[in-house]
């Protein structure tokens, strides 16, 4: 898979862009704040349809513009492909088309274009809090497995609603979300555990090949039994009083970590 052309309108500080991407690769040179990172951001945006800097779509939109448009085209094994994104600031509407067909859900468009961004902030994978590593796992698995992305979105939606009920002291409403949380959360954990198991040996081998002399490994830190939906009821019941007191859900993959 490779891209051979990118077009952008109203994106960051870029002037209207229609750029051919040479097969041999390219290097962007120029003074600070002249758009080099914005070009890279535009190239990465169709991976997950969001900025790798964590900016909201309205912030990505050029000042004074009603929205932005991106188009990326290329070749997959001799077959042309095309991804287009349009965002309108008013109403925060986003439209995504893949090969000319509009996708109603972003989850159905994710994975059409794959790119990797190497950033100075990537050190947070080792040095930062657990949330950084969970986000890394979510990105990798969502791109590789549409089923994981669907389970993750269901889990996040249920978690948000359950936490809102806990903050409002509505215990009955909060407990009603337990089954939904268990089903999607168990699926999320199963995918994460399988990925860590599959990647562990390769990670160790790659680190050794790079000259790492200390022992290294990958390990998933969490409550492994929650990979089965039937185990959730007991653990949620145990945490019920603490959850009501704190107004947050204390059980689930949103609290787990990838140990490197």
For each residue, the residues with C-beta under 8 A, 3 or more apart:
1: 74 75 76 81 113 114
2: 21 23 74 75
3: 6 21 43 72 73 74 113
4: 20 21 23 73 74 75
5: 18 19 20 21 71 72 73 74
6: 3 17 18 19 21 39 42 43 70 71 72 73
7: 17 18 19 69 70 71 72
8: 11 14 16 17 42 68 69 70 71
9: 16 17 68 69
10: 61 62 65 66 67 68 69
11: 8 14 17 38 41 42 60 61 62 68 69 70
12: 35 38 41 42 60 62
13: 33 35 38 62
14: 8 11 17 35 38 39 42 62
15:
16: 8 9
17: 6 7 8 9 11 14 39 42
18: 5 6 7
19: 5 6 7 39
20: 4 5
21: 2 3 4 5 6 26 74
22: 25 26
23: 2 4
24:
25: 22
26: 21 22
27:
28: 36 39 40
29: 36
30: 34 35 36
31: 34
32:
33: 13
34: 30 31
35: 12 13 14 30 38 39
36: 28 29 30 39 40
37: 40 41
38: 11 12 13 14 35 41 42
39: 6 14 17 19 28 35 36 42 43
40: 28 36 37 43 44 117
41: 11 12 37 38 44 45 51 52 53 60
42: 6 8 11 12 14 17 38 39 45 70
43: 3 6 39 40 72 115
44: 40 41 47 51 52 115 117
45: 41 42 49 50 51 52 60 70 85
46: 49 70 72 83 85 112 113
47: 44 110 113 114 115 143
48: 110 139 142 143
49: 45 46 85 94 96 106 109 110
50: 45 57
51: 41 44 45 54 55 56 57 59 60
52: 41 44 45 117 119
53: 41
54: 51
55: 51 59 60
56: 51 59 60
57: 50 51 60 61 68 87 89 92 94
58: 61 89 92
59: 51 55 56
60: 11 12 41 45 51 55 56 57 68 87
61: 10 11 57 58 65 66 67 68 87 89
62: 10 11 12 13 14 65 68
63:
64:
65: 10 61 62 68 89
66: 10 61 88 89 90
67: 10 61 86 87 88 89 90
68: 8 9 10 11 57 60 61 62 65 86 87
69: 7 8 9 10 11 84 85 86 87
70: 6 7 8 11 42 45 46 84 85 86
71: 5 6 7 8 82 83 84 85
72: 3 5 6 7 43 46 82 83 84 113
73: 3 4 5 6 80 81 82 83
74: 1 2 3 4 5 21 80 81
75: 1 2 4 78 79 80 81
76: 1 79 81
77:
78: 75
79: 75 76
80: 73 74 75
81: 1 73 74 75 76 98 99 112 113
82: 71 72 73 97 98 99 100
83: 46 71 72 73 96 97 98 109 112 113
84: 69 70 71 72 96 97
85: 45 46 49 69 70 71 94 95 96
86: 67 68 69 70 94 95 96
87: 57 60 61 67 68 69 92 93 94 95
88: 66 67 91 92 93 94
89: 57 58 61 65 66 67 92
90: 66 67 93
91: 88
92: 57 58 87 88 89
93: 87 88 90
94: 49 57 85 86 87 88 106
95: 85 86 87 102
96: 49 83 84 85 86 102 103 106 109
97: 82 83 84 100 101 102 103
98: 81 82 83 101 103 109 112
99: 81 82
100: 82 97
101: 97 98
102: 95 96 97
103: 96 97 98 106 108 109
104: 108
105: 108 109
106: 49 94 96 103 109 110
107: 110 146 149 150 153
108: 103 104 105 146
109: 49 83 96 98 103 105 106 112
110: 47 48 49 106 107 142 143 146 149
111: 114 142 143 144 146
112: 46 81 83 98 109
113: 1 3 46 47 72 81 83
114: 1 47 111 143
115: 43 44 47
116:
117: 40 44 52
118: 122
119: 52 122
120: 123
121: 124
122: 118 119 125
123: 120 126 127 128
124: 121 127 128 129 132
125: 122 128 132 133 136 260
126: 123 260
127: 123 124
128: 123 124 125 131 132 133
129: 124 132
130: 133 134 221 255 256 257 258
131: 128 134 135
132: 124 125 128 129 135 136
133: 125 128 130 136 137 257 258 260
134: 130 131 137 138 253 254 256 257 258
135: 131 132 138 139
136: 125 132 133 139 140 258
137: 133 134 140 141 192 195 258
138: 134 135 141 142 152
139: 48 135 136 142 143
140: 136 137 143 144 195
141: 137 138 144 145 148 149 152 191 192 195
142: 48 110 111 138 139 145 146 148 149 152
143: 47 48 110 111 114 139 140
144: 111 140 141 148
145: 141 142 148 149 191
146: 107 108 110 111 142 149 150
147: 150 151 187 191
148: 141 142 144 145 151 152 187 188 191
149: 107 110 141 142 145 146 152 153
150: 107 146 147 153 154
151: 147 148 154 155 184 187 188 191
152: 138 141 142 148 149 155 156 184 188
153: 107 149 150 156 157
154: 150 151 157 158 180 183 184
155: 151 152 158 159 181 184 185 187 188 252 253 254
156: 152 153 159 160 254
157: 153 154 160 161
158: 154 155 161 162 177 180 181 184
159: 155 156 162 163 181 249 252 254
160: 156 157 163 164
161: 157 158 164 165 177
162: 158 159 165 166 174 177 178 181 249
163: 159 160 166 167 247 248 249
164: 160 161 167 168
165: 161 162 168 170 171 173 174 177
166: 162 163 169 170 171 174 243 244 246 247 248 249
167: 163 164 247 248
168: 164 165 173
169: 166 244
170: 165 166 173 174
171: 165 166 174 175 240 244
172: 175 176
173: 165 168 170 176 177
174: 162 165 166 170 171 177 178 243 244
175: 171 172 178 236 240
176: 172 173 179
177: 158 161 162 165 173 174 180 181
178: 162 174 175 181 182 232 233 236
179: 176 182 183
180: 154 158 177 183 184
181: 155 158 159 162 177 178 184 185 232 236 249 252
182: 178 179 185 186 229 230 232 233 236
183: 154 179 180 186 187 229
184: 151 152 154 155 158 180 181 187 188
185: 155 181 182 188 189 226 229 232 252 253
186: 182 183 189 190 226 227 228 229 231 232
187: 147 148 151 155 183 184 190 191
188: 148 151 152 155 184 185 191 192 253
189: 185 186 192 193 222 224 226 227 253 256
190: 186 187 193 194 227
191: 141 145 147 148 151 187 188 194 195
192: 137 141 188 189 195 196 220 222 253 256 258
193: 189 190 196 197 220 224 227
194: 190 191 197 198
195: 137 140 141 191 192 198 199
196: 192 193 199 200 218 219 220 258
197: 193 194 200
198: 194 195 202
199: 195 196 202 203 218
200: 196 197 203 204 217 218 219
201: 204 205
202: 198 199 205 206
203: 199 200 206 207 216 217 218
204: 200 201 207 208 216 217
205: 201 202 208 209
206: 202 203 209 210
207: 203 204 210 212 216
208: 204 205 211 212 216
209: 205 206
210: 206 207
211: 208
212: 207 208 216
213:
214:
215:
216: 203 204 207 208 212 260
217: 200 203 204
218: 196 199 200 203 258 259 260
219: 196 200 258 259
220: 192 193 196 224 256 257 258 259
221: 130 256 257 258 259
222: 189 192 226 253 255 256 257
223: 226 235 251 256
224: 189 193 220 227
225: 228 231 235
226: 185 186 189 222 223 231 232 235 251 252 253
227: 186 189 190 193 224 231
228: 186 225 231
229: 182 183 185 186 232
230: 182 233
231: 186 225 226 227 228 234 235
232: 178 181 182 185 186 226 229 235 236 251
233: 178 182 230 236 237
234: 231 237 238
235: 223 225 226 231 232 238 239 251
236: 175 178 181 182 232 233 239 240 243 251
237: 233 234 240
238: 234 235
239: 235 236 242 243 250 251
240: 171 175 236 237 243 244
241: 244 245
242: 239 245 246 250
243: 166 174 236 239 240 246 247 248 249 250 251
244: 166 169 171 174 240 241 247
245: 241 242
246: 166 242 243 250
247: 163 166 167 243 244
248: 163 166 167 243
249: 159 162 163 166 181 243 252 254
250: 239 242 243 246 255
251: 223 226 232 235 236 239 243 255
252: 155 159 181 185 226 249 255
253: 134 155 185 188 189 192 222 226 256
254: 134 155 156 159 249
255: 130 222 250 251 252
256: 130 134 189 192 220 221 222 223 253
257: 130 133 134 220 221 222
258: 130 133 134 136 137 192 196 218 219 220 221
259: 218 219 220 221
260: 125 126 133 216 218
